[in-house]
C-alpha cells in the first residue's frame, strides 16, 4: 500500500529541504527524498559550505603570513592541513544534522533513497531496505545540478578532480591547473594558491567570470595576478595524459592554433554545472526539457504535466543556493494556495575570494544592450577610512541608476567583505529604491558600508569623501 502525502519533494538540497520545510509550516504533509544519505545537497556537503570553510581558513593563513607583520604582530607560523580539513568536515556534519532536525521539527518525512516519478501523483523510492511507493497530490523536482564534464577528460577525484575532489586534497599540489575561470574555479584555485600551490587558470573565453560587470572583472583579474595566479585566456584543454605523479595537459587557442603542452600535478575541471535529472523517469511521463537538459516550467514553477513542479538548479536561471531557496518558498506557497513570487533582479551573486566580488541587478553591458539610459556612481575603498585602517583598500563600489527615475538598477562591488555588504543593495532593488535613498540613509562610521553610501552620492555628483 502506498504512503499518502500532499507533496513529495525530490532532492534534499537548499531548494528541496526549504520547500519541504515551508510546506510543513503551511500545514501540508510533505516528504523530502534524497539519495545522498545526508541532506543539504551539493551546496552543504561538497559545495558552498566546505569551500567557504577552506576559503576562510586559507585567508586567515595568508593574512597571518603576509599582513600580520604590517600590524606589528610577529612570530612563527605553521600549517596543519589535516586540522583545517577536520574543521571543514565538522562544519558540514553539524549543518547536515541541522537540516534533518528542521525537517523533523516541521513534520516533513526525510527519506533516503533513489526517487523515480512512476506517474503523475506517484513516486517510487528505492531505499536500502527495499522499495516504497508514495502517492501524492504534487511532486516538486529539486534535484539540483552536477559537474559538467570536459570532453576527453576522465575525472578520478585524485589527480583530475571536480570541485568535490578539490575540497579534499591531502596536500597542496605543487602545480595546479584550473580549467574554467568562473566562480568555482577561482574560489578553489584561491584556496590552494594560498596554501602553496602554483595555480594557472585556463579559460575558453577572453575574460574571467563571464556575466560579471566587465570593469569589476578586469580589476579582479589584475588583483588575482598580483597575488600570483596565472591566466591563459581564450584557450582550451584538448587532452591530458598521466605521466606517473604528473599530468601532461594539451592546451590550444580557443579559435584554433598551435598546441602547447603544460605540466601539472593536479587539474581541477570547473567549466560549469548542468541540471541533474538522471533516473527520474521524466521522458516516460512527458516532462519537457530545454536544449540544456533543464526542466521547463512556467513562471509559477509548474511543468507541462499538472501537479509536477521544478525549482533550483534543475530549471532555468542562475545556479545559486539562495535562488533555489527563494524558488522553494514561492513554489511551496503557490502549492498551498498562497501568493508566491521571486524577483530575480534582486538575487545577488558573490565570489568568496579575496578580494570578494558581489553583484546584484543589471550590469552596464546589459543596460547598453537593452538601450536603457543610466548613470553611474563609483567609490574606491582606498578612500574608505575603515579599509585604510584594516589595510584592505583594494576595489570599489559601483552603483548604476536609471537616468530618469534614479531607481537603482544594479550594484557591483569588488573589495573587502562585500559579500556581506551586497544585501543592502539587494534590499534597495527589491523595494525600488533610488540612489538618493541610499545616499541620504545614515551609515555608521567608520565602516566599509560607507563606500556604498558614497557611491550612491557619486551617482548624484556629491561624494563627501576623497
C-alpha positions as CSV (number, residue, x, y, z in Angstrom):
1,X,0.0,0.0,0.0
2,X,1.4,3.4,-1.0
3,X,2.1,6.1,1.6
4,X,0.0,9.2,1.2
5,X,1.4,12.8,1.0
6,X,0.2,16.2,-0.1
7,X,3.6,16.9,-1.7
8,X,6.7,14.8,-2.4
9,X,9.9,16.8,-2.9
10,X,12.7,15.0,-4.8
11,X,16.0,16.4,-3.7
12,X,17.3,17.5,-0.3
13,X,19.4,20.5,-1.3
14,X,18.7,24.1,-0.5
15,X,15.7,24.1,-2.9
16,X,14.4,20.8,-1.8
17,X,14.6,21.0,2.0
18,X,13.5,24.6,2.2
19,X,10.5,23.7,0.0
20,X,9.6,20.8,2.3
21,X,10.0,22.8,5.4
22,X,7.8,25.6,4.1
23,X,5.2,23.1,3.1
24,X,5.2,21.7,6.6
25,X,4.8,25.2,8.1
26,X,1.8,25.7,5.8
27,X,0.1,22.6,7.1
28,X,0.8,20.2,4.2
29,X,2.0,16.7,4.7
30,X,5.4,16.6,2.8
31,X,8.2,14.1,2.2
32,X,11.7,15.1,1.1
33,X,13.6,12.3,-0.7
34,X,17.3,12.5,-1.3
35,X,19.8,9.8,-2.4
36,X,23.0,11.2,-0.8
37,X,22.3,9.9,2.7
38,X,23.0,13.3,4.3
39,X,20.6,16.2,3.5
40,X,21.8,19.6,2.3
41,X,22.6,18.8,-1.3
42,X,25.8,19.7,-3.2
43,X,25.9,23.1,-1.5
44,X,26.1,21.9,2.1
45,X,28.0,18.6,1.5
46,X,30.6,19.3,-1.2
47,X,30.0,22.9,-2.4
48,X,29.2,26.2,-0.8
49,X,29.8,25.4,2.9
50,X,33.0,23.3,2.8
51,X,34.5,25.6,0.2
52,X,33.8,28.6,2.4
53,X,35.3,26.9,5.4
54,X,38.5,26.4,3.4
55,X,38.4,29.9,1.9
56,X,38.2,31.5,5.3
57,X,40.8,29.3,6.9
58,X,43.3,29.8,4.0
59,X,42.6,33.5,4.0
60,X,43.5,33.6,7.7
61,X,46.7,31.7,7.0
62,X,47.7,34.1,4.2
63,X,46.8,37.1,6.4
64,X,48.9,35.8,9.2
65,X,51.9,35.2,6.8
66,X,51.7,38.4,4.9
67,X,49.7,41.0,6.8
68,X,50.3,40.4,10.5
69,X,53.9,41.9,10.4
70,X,52.4,45.1,9.0
71,X,50.3,45.4,12.1
72,X,53.2,44.7,14.3
73,X,52.3,41.1,15.0
74,X,55.3,38.7,14.7
75,X,56.1,35.1,15.4
76,X,56.4,31.6,13.8
77,X,53.5,30.1,11.8
78,X,52.7,26.6,10.7
79,X,50.1,24.9,8.6
80,X,48.2,21.7,9.7
81,X,46.2,20.8,6.7
82,X,44.6,17.8,8.4
83,X,43.2,20.1,11.2
84,X,41.9,22.5,8.5
85,X,40.1,19.7,6.8
86,X,38.8,18.4,10.1
87,X,37.3,21.8,10.8
88,X,35.6,21.8,7.3
89,X,34.2,18.3,7.9
90,X,32.9,19.3,11.4
91,X,31.0,22.3,10.0
92,X,29.4,20.1,7.2
93,X,28.4,17.4,9.7
94,X,26.8,19.9,12.1
95,X,24.8,21.6,9.4
96,X,23.6,18.4,7.7
97,X,22.3,17.3,11.1
98,X,20.7,20.7,11.4
99,X,18.7,20.2,8.2
100,X,17.5,16.8,9.3
101,X,16.3,18.4,12.6
102,X,14.4,21.2,10.8
103,X,12.7,18.7,8.5
104,X,11.6,16.7,11.6
105,X,10.6,19.8,13.5
106,X,8.3,20.8,10.7
107,X,6.8,17.3,10.4
108,X,8.4,16.6,7.0
109,X,9.4,13.0,6.5
110,X,13.0,12.7,5.3
111,X,13.5,9.6,3.1
112,X,16.9,8.5,2.0
113,X,16.7,6.7,-1.4
114,X,16.6,7.0,-5.2
115,X,13.3,8.5,-6.4
116,X,11.6,7.9,-9.7
117,X,8.4,9.5,-10.9
118,X,6.3,6.5,-11.9
119,X,3.4,8.6,-13.0
120,X,1.9,12.0,-12.1
121,X,1.0,11.7,-8.4
122,X,3.2,8.6,-7.8
123,X,6.8,8.3,-6.8
124,X,8.8,5.1,-6.3
125,X,11.7,5.3,-3.9
126,X,14.4,2.6,-3.8
127,X,15.9,2.6,-0.3
128,X,18.5,0.3,1.4
129,X,15.5,-1.6,2.9
130,X,13.6,-2.1,-0.3
131,X,11.0,-0.1,-2.3
132,X,8.5,2.5,-1.1
133,X,5.5,3.7,-3.1
134,X,4.4,7.3,-2.4
135,X,1.1,8.7,-3.6
136,X,0.9,12.5,-3.6
137,X,-1.1,15.4,-5.0
138,X,2.0,17.3,-6.0
139,X,5.6,16.5,-6.9
140,X,8.5,19.0,-6.7
141,X,11.7,18.3,-8.7
142,X,14.6,19.8,-6.8
143,X,17.4,17.5,-7.8
144,X,19.9,20.3,-8.5
145,X,23.0,20.1,-10.7
146,X,26.1,18.1,-11.4
147,X,29.6,18.8,-12.7
148,X,29.8,19.5,-16.5
149,X,32.4,17.1,-17.9
150,X,35.3,18.1,-20.1
151,X,35.3,16.2,-23.3
152,X,38.0,13.6,-23.4
153,X,39.0,14.0,-19.8
154,X,38.2,11.5,-17.1
155,X,37.7,12.8,-13.5
156,X,39.2,10.5,-11.0
157,X,38.9,12.8,-8.0
158,X,42.6,12.2,-7.2
159,X,44.8,14.0,-9.8
160,X,42.0,15.2,-12.1
161,X,39.3,16.5,-9.8
162,X,35.9,18.2,-9.8
163,X,35.0,20.8,-7.2
164,X,34.3,17.9,-4.8
165,X,37.8,16.4,-5.1
166,X,39.4,19.8,-4.9
167,X,38.0,20.1,-1.4
168,X,39.9,17.1,-0.2
169,X,43.5,17.2,-1.5
170,X,45.8,15.6,1.1
171,X,48.4,18.2,0.4
172,X,48.7,21.3,-1.8
173,X,49.5,20.3,-5.3
174,X,52.8,22.0,-6.3
175,X,51.3,22.9,-9.7
176,X,47.5,23.1,-10.0
177,X,45.8,23.7,-13.4
178,X,42.3,25.1,-13.1
179,X,40.1,24.7,-16.2
180,X,37.4,27.4,-16.1
181,X,37.7,31.0,-14.8
182,X,34.2,31.1,-13.2
183,X,33.2,31.3,-9.6
184,X,34.1,27.7,-8.6
185,X,37.5,27.6,-10.4
186,X,38.6,30.9,-8.9
187,X,37.4,30.2,-5.4
188,X,39.1,26.8,-5.2
189,X,42.1,28.0,-7.1
190,X,42.5,30.7,-4.5
191,X,42.3,28.2,-1.6
192,X,45.2,26.2,-2.9
193,X,47.3,29.2,-4.1
194,X,47.2,30.5,-0.5
195,X,48.2,27.1,0.8
196,X,51.2,26.8,-1.5
197,X,50.2,25.7,-5.0
198,X,51.3,27.4,-8.2
199,X,48.0,28.0,-9.9
200,X,47.3,28.5,-13.6
201,X,43.8,29.1,-14.9
202,X,42.7,28.2,-18.4
203,X,39.6,29.9,-19.7
204,X,37.9,29.4,-23.1
205,X,36.6,33.0,-23.2
206,X,38.8,36.1,-23.4
207,X,37.9,37.2,-19.9
208,X,37.3,35.8,-16.5
209,X,33.9,35.5,-14.6
210,X,31.6,35.9,-17.6
211,X,28.4,37.7,-16.7
212,X,30.1,39.9,-14.0
213,X,30.4,43.7,-14.7
214,X,33.4,44.0,-17.1
215,X,35.1,46.8,-15.1
216,X,34.9,44.6,-12.0
217,X,36.2,41.6,-13.8
218,X,39.2,43.5,-15.2
219,X,40.3,44.7,-11.8
220,X,39.5,41.3,-10.3
221,X,41.9,39.6,-12.7
222,X,44.6,42.2,-12.0
223,X,44.4,41.6,-8.3
224,X,44.4,37.8,-8.7
225,X,47.5,38.1,-10.9
226,X,49.2,40.3,-8.3
227,X,48.6,37.6,-5.8
228,X,50.4,35.1,-8.1
229,X,47.6,33.4,-10.0
230,X,48.3,32.9,-13.8
231,X,45.8,33.0,-16.6
232,X,45.6,31.5,-20.1
233,X,42.5,33.2,-21.6
234,X,40.9,32.3,-25.0
235,X,42.3,28.9,-24.6
236,X,41.0,25.3,-24.2
237,X,42.2,22.0,-22.8
238,X,42.1,19.4,-25.6
239,X,43.8,16.4,-23.9
240,X,45.5,15.2,-20.8
241,X,47.9,12.3,-20.1
242,X,49.1,10.9,-16.8
243,X,52.9,10.6,-16.5
244,X,53.3,9.0,-13.1
245,X,52.7,11.6,-10.5
246,X,52.4,14.4,-13.1
247,X,49.9,15.4,-15.8
248,X,50.8,16.5,-19.3
249,X,48.0,18.8,-20.5
250,X,47.5,19.8,-24.1
251,X,46.2,23.4,-24.5
252,X,45.2,25.2,-27.7
253,X,43.9,28.7,-28.5
254,X,40.1,28.7,-28.4
255,X,40.0,29.8,-32.0
256,X,42.4,27.1,-33.1
257,X,46.2,27.2,-33.5
258,X,49.4,25.8,-32.2
259,X,49.2,23.3,-29.3
260,X,51.1,23.9,-26.1
261,X,51.9,21.3,-23.5
262,X,51.5,22.2,-19.9
263,X,52.8,20.2,-16.9
264,X,50.8,20.0,-13.8
265,X,50.5,17.8,-10.6
266,X,46.7,18.1,-10.4
267,X,43.9,19.5,-12.6
268,X,40.6,21.0,-11.4
269,X,37.7,20.8,-14.0
270,X,35.4,23.7,-13.3
271,X,33.7,24.5,-16.6
272,X,30.2,24.8,-15.1
273,X,27.4,22.6,-13.9
274,X,24.4,21.0,-15.6
275,X,20.9,20.1,-14.5
276,X,20.8,16.7,-12.8
277,X,17.7,14.6,-13.9
278,X,19.2,11.1,-14.2
279,X,16.9,8.3,-13.2
280,X,13.8,10.4,-12.6
281,X,11.8,9.0,-15.5
282,X,11.0,12.4,-16.9
283,X,10.8,11.3,-20.5
284,X,8.4,8.5,-19.8
285,X,5.8,10.9,-18.3
286,X,6.4,13.6,-20.9
287,X,8.1,16.3,-18.9
288,X,9.6,18.8,-21.3
289,X,13.2,19.9,-21.1
290,X,15.2,22.6,-22.9
291,X,18.3,22.2,-25.1
292,X,20.5,22.2,-22.0
293,X,18.5,19.5,-20.2
294,X,16.8,21.8,-17.7
295,X,13.2,21.1,-16.7
296,X,10.9,23.6,-18.4
297,X,8.4,25.4,-16.2
298,X,6.0,28.3,-16.4
299,X,6.5,31.5,-14.4
300,X,5.0,29.7,-11.4
301,X,7.4,26.7,-11.4
302,X,4.9,24.2,-12.8
303,X,5.9,21.9,-15.6
304,X,3.8,20.9,-18.6
305,X,2.4,18.0,-16.5
306,X,-0.2,19.0,-14.0
307,X,0.9,18.7,-10.4
308,X,4.6,18.4,-11.1
309,X,6.8,21.4,-10.3
310,X,10.6,22.2,-10.6
311,X,12.8,24.6,-8.7
312,X,16.5,25.4,-8.3
313,X,19.4,24.4,-10.5
314,X,17.3,21.9,-12.4
315,X,15.4,24.7,-14.1
316,X,16.5,27.9,-15.8
317,X,18.3,30.7,-14.1
318,X,21.5,31.2,-12.0
319,X,22.7,28.1,-10.2
320,X,22.7,29.7,-6.7
321,X,21.7,28.1,-3.4
322,X,19.8,31.3,-2.4
323,X,18.0,31.5,-5.7
324,X,16.8,27.9,-5.1
325,X,15.7,28.8,-1.6
326,X,13.6,31.7,-2.9
327,X,12.0,29.5,-5.5
328,X,11.4,26.8,-2.9
329,X,9.4,29.2,-0.7
330,X,7.5,30.6,-3.6
331,X,6.7,27.2,-5.0
332,X,5.5,25.9,-1.6
333,X,3.3,28.9,-1.1
334,X,1.7,28.5,-4.6
335,X,1.0,24.8,-4.0
336,X,-0.6,25.8,-0.7
337,X,-2.9,28.3,-2.5
338,X,-1.0,31.4,-1.4
339,X,0.8,34.0,-3.5
340,X,4.4,33.2,-4.4
341,X,6.9,35.3,-6.3
342,X,10.6,35.7,-6.9
343,X,12.2,39.0,-8.0
344,X,15.2,37.7,-10.0
345,X,16.6,41.2,-10.4
346,X,17.2,41.3,-6.6
347,X,19.1,38.0,-6.3
348,X,22.8,38.7,-5.5
349,X,25.9,36.7,-6.5
350,X,29.1,36.6,-4.6
351,X,32.6,35.2,-5.3
352,X,34.3,34.5,-2.0
353,X,37.9,35.0,-3.0
354,X,40.0,37.9,-1.6
355,X,39.0,40.5,-2.5
356,X,35.4,39.4,-2.7
357,X,33.2,40.2,-5.7
358,X,29.5,40.8,-5.1
359,X,26.9,41.9,-7.7
360,X,23.1,42.3,-8.0
361,X,20.9,43.6,-10.7
362,X,21.9,44.8,-14.2
363,X,25.4,45.4,-15.5
364,X,26.4,48.3,-17.7
365,X,26.7,45.8,-20.6
366,X,23.2,44.6,-20.2
367,X,21.7,48.1,-20.0
368,X,23.6,49.3,-23.0
369,X,22.4,46.3,-25.0
370,X,18.8,47.0,-23.9
371,X,19.1,50.7,-24.8
372,X,18.4,51.8,-21.2
373,X,19.8,55.3,-20.2
374,X,21.6,55.1,-16.9
375,X,24.1,57.0,-14.7
376,X,26.9,55.6,-12.6
377,X,28.5,56.4,-9.2
378,X,31.7,54.8,-8.0
379,X,33.7,55.0,-4.8
380,X,37.1,53.3,-4.2
381,X,38.0,51.5,-0.9
382,X,41.3,53.4,-1.0
383,X,39.2,56.4,0.2
384,X,37.3,54.5,2.9
385,X,38.7,55.1,6.5
386,X,37.9,51.6,7.8
387,X,39.5,49.9,4.7
388,X,42.7,52.1,5.3
389,X,42.7,51.1,9.0
390,X,42.4,47.4,8.0
391,X,44.9,47.5,5.2
392,X,42.2,46.2,2.8
393,X,41.9,49.0,0.2
394,X,41.6,47.0,-3.0
395,X,38.5,47.5,-5.0
396,X,35.5,49.8,-5.3
397,X,31.7,50.0,-5.2
398,X,29.7,50.9,-8.4
399,X,26.0,51.8,-8.4
400,X,24.0,52.1,-11.6
401,X,20.7,54.0,-11.5
402,X,18.1,54.8,-14.1
403,X,19.0,58.2,-15.8
404,X,15.4,59.5,-15.5
405,X,13.9,57.9,-12.3
406,X,17.1,57.4,-10.3
407,X,15.9,53.9,-9.4
408,X,18.8,51.6,-8.6
409,X,19.3,49.1,-11.4
410,X,22.5,47.3,-10.4
411,X,25.2,47.4,-7.8
412,X,28.6,45.8,-8.4
413,X,31.4,45.6,-5.8
414,X,34.9,44.2,-5.5
415,X,36.7,44.6,-2.2
416,X,36.8,43.5,1.5
417,X,33.7,41.8,2.9
418,X,31.4,42.9,0.0
419,X,29.7,39.6,0.2
420,X,28.1,40.7,3.4
421,X,27.5,44.3,2.1
422,X,25.6,43.3,-1.0
423,X,22.4,42.5,1.0
424,X,21.8,46.3,1.4
425,X,21.9,46.6,-2.4
426,X,19.5,43.7,-2.9
427,X,17.1,45.3,-0.5
428,X,17.3,48.6,-2.3
429,X,16.4,46.9,-5.6
430,X,13.6,44.8,-4.0
431,X,12.0,48.0,-2.7
432,X,12.7,50.0,-5.9
433,X,14.9,52.5,-4.0
434,X,16.6,55.4,-5.7
435,X,20.3,56.1,-5.4
436,X,19.4,59.2,-3.5
437,X,17.5,57.0,-1.0
438,X,20.8,55.2,-0.2
439,X,22.8,58.4,-0.3
440,X,20.5,60.0,2.3
441,X,20.5,57.0,4.6
442,X,22.9,57.2,7.5
443,X,25.6,54.6,7.6
444,X,27.8,54.1,10.7
445,X,31.3,55.5,10.7
446,X,33.9,54.1,10.3
447,X,32.6,51.1,8.4
448,X,33.2,49.6,5.0
449,X,29.5,50.1,4.2
450,X,30.1,53.8,3.9
451,X,31.5,53.0,0.5
452,X,28.0,52.1,-0.6
453,X,26.6,55.4,0.6
454,X,29.5,57.3,-1.1
455,X,28.9,55.5,-4.4
456,X,25.3,56.4,-4.2
457,X,26.2,60.0,-3.5
458,X,28.5,59.9,-6.6
459,X,25.6,59.0,-8.8
460,X,24.2,62.5,-7.9
461,X,27.6,64.1,-8.0
462,X,28.1,64.9,-4.3
463,X,30.5,62.4,-2.8
464,X,31.7,63.7,0.6
465,X,35.0,61.8,1.0
466,X,38.2,61.7,-1.0
